[in-house]
Amino acid sequence: MDYILGNEKPGDCIFDLQPEKSCAKKELILFRNNDVVVLLNRYPYANGHLLVAPARHVGDLSDLQPKESAALMEHIRHSVNIVRKHLKPDGFNVGLNLGSVAGAGLADHLHFHIVPRWNGDHNFMTVISEISTIPQHIEQTFDMLLGDFQSLLENTVP
């Protein structure tokens, strides 16, 4: 409710917080290197909902360098595999809202959503009340996924 009422909205871009750290639990950053940042969505559509963004603050696909584009796709692939390993979803929605008119809440820093999906995961709460139910506390999900993301960081060639 603090976020909805405007009491908890960060002043800075969520992808630019703690740029010197490879992970930061308070900011839900699971992975950061020179090219990419991966974090849990603080207001998820489903348990394990990740955001994958270029480390550089950029708002449009055409502004990405080839290395950044390749790194984004590679880390989307790794992120899907890590979530699949731990949460065992039946499928995923993976996508990008480009521009505020397309639904991007942070239009000036492009980011991909990775949303795990399970058969029957939509229930009456979403339809009637526009409420999503998440079966696990976000910090527990963070702890579950962090080890694999940090292993990925250790194995990433600069």
C-alpha positions in Angstrom: 0.0 0.0 0.0 2.9 2.4 0.6 3.9 2.1 -3.0 0.4 2.5 -4.3 -0.2 5.6 -2.1 3.1 7.1 -3.3 4.9 6.8 0.0 7.5 4.3 -1.1 8.4 5.2 -4.7 12.2 5.3 -5.2 13.7 8.6 -6.3 16.3 6.9 -8.4 15.9 4.3 -11.1 15.7 0.8 -9.5 18.2 -0.6 -12.0 20.8 2.1 -11.1 20.7 1.5 -7.3 23.9 0.1 -5.7 25.9 0.1 -9.0 29.1 -1.0 -7.2 27.5 -4.3 -5.9 27.0 -7.5 -7.7 23.9 -8.2 -5.5 21.9 -6.3 -2.9 19.1 -7.9 -1.0 17.3 -4.7 0.1 17.1 -3.6 -3.6 16.3 -7.2 -4.7 19.3 -7.2 -7.0 20.3 -10.8 -7.8 23.0 -10.2 -10.3 24.9 -7.2 -11.7 27.9 -7.1 -14.0 29.2 -4.4 -16.4 26.4 -5.2 -19.0 23.3 -6.5 -17.2 21.4 -6.2 -14.0 18.8 -8.8 -12.8 16.4 -8.2 -10.0 13.2 -9.5 -8.5 10.1 -7.4 -9.3 9.1 -5.8 -5.9 5.5 -5.8 -7.1 5.3 -9.1 -9.0 2.6 -10.6 -11.2 3.8 -14.1 -10.0 6.3 -15.6 -7.6 9.8 -15.3 -9.1 8.9 -12.4 -11.5 12.3 -11.1 -12.6 13.4 -7.9 -14.4 16.5 -8.0 -16.7 17.9 -4.7 -17.8 21.1 -3.3 -19.4 23.4 -2.0 -16.7 23.7 1.2 -18.6 20.7 3.5 -18.3 19.1 3.3 -21.7 15.5 3.6 -22.8 15.3 2.3 -26.3 16.4 -0.9 -28.0 18.0 1.1 -30.8 20.3 2.8 -28.2 21.8 -0.6 -27.1 25.3 -1.5 -28.2 25.6 -5.0 -29.8 27.5 -6.3 -26.7 24.6 -5.1 -24.5 22.0 -6.7 -26.7 23.8 -10.0 -26.7 24.3 -9.9 -22.9 20.6 -9.1 -22.3 19.5 -12.2 -24.3 22.1 -14.4 -22.7 21.0 -13.3 -19.2 17.3 -13.7 -20.0 18.2 -17.3 -21.0 20.1 -17.9 -17.8 17.4 -16.3 -15.7 14.7 -18.5 -17.2 16.8 -21.6 -16.5 17.5 -20.6 -12.9 13.8 -19.9 -12.2 12.8 -23.1 -13.9 15.3 -25.0 -11.7 13.9 -23.6 -8.4 10.3 -22.8 -9.0 9.4 -25.4 -11.6 6.8 -23.4 -13.6 4.9 -24.8 -16.4 5.9 -21.9 -18.7 6.9 -18.3 -18.8 5.9 -14.9 -20.2 9.0 -13.1 -21.3 8.5 -9.6 -22.7 9.4 -5.9 -22.9 7.1 -2.9 -22.7 8.9 -0.2 -24.7 7.7 3.3 -23.9 5.2 4.4 -21.3 2.2 4.2 -23.7 3.1 0.5 -24.0 2.9 0.0 -20.3 6.5 0.6 -19.3 6.5 1.8 -15.7 10.2 2.8 -16.0 10.2 3.9 -19.6 13.7 5.6 -19.5 15.5 2.3 -18.6 14.3 -0.6 -20.8 13.9 -3.9 -19.1 12.5 -7.3 -19.8 10.0 -9.1 -17.6 10.4 -12.8 -16.9 7.1 -14.1 -15.4 6.9 -17.8 -14.4 3.5 -19.3 -15.1 1.7 -22.4 -13.7 -1.3 -24.2 -15.0 -4.3 -22.6 -13.3 -2.4 -19.8 -11.7 -5.1 -17.2 -12.3 -8.0 -17.4 -9.9 -11.0 -15.3 -8.9 -8.8 -12.8 -6.8 -7.2 -11.5 -10.0 -10.4 -11.3 -12.0 -12.7 -9.8 -9.3 -10.3 -7.7 -7.2 -7.3 -7.1 -9.4 -5.2 -8.7 -6.6 -2.4 -11.1 -7.2 -1.5 -13.7 -4.6 2.1 -14.7 -4.2 2.7 -18.0 -2.3 6.2 -17.1 -1.0 7.7 -14.0 0.6 9.9 -12.1 -1.9 13.0 -12.3 0.4 12.6 -16.2 0.5 12.5 -16.2 -3.3 15.6 -13.9 -3.4 17.5 -16.3 -1.1 16.5 -19.3 -3.1 17.7 -17.8 -6.4 20.8 -15.8 -5.3 23.3 -18.7 -5.2 22.8 -19.6 -8.8 23.0 -16.0 -9.9 26.2 -15.4 -8.0 27.6 -18.6 -9.5 26.7 -17.2 -12.9 28.6 -14.0 -12.0 31.7 -15.9 -11.0 31.7 -17.8 -14.3 31.1 -14.7 -16.5 34.0 -13.6 -18.6 34.5 -9.8 -18.4 
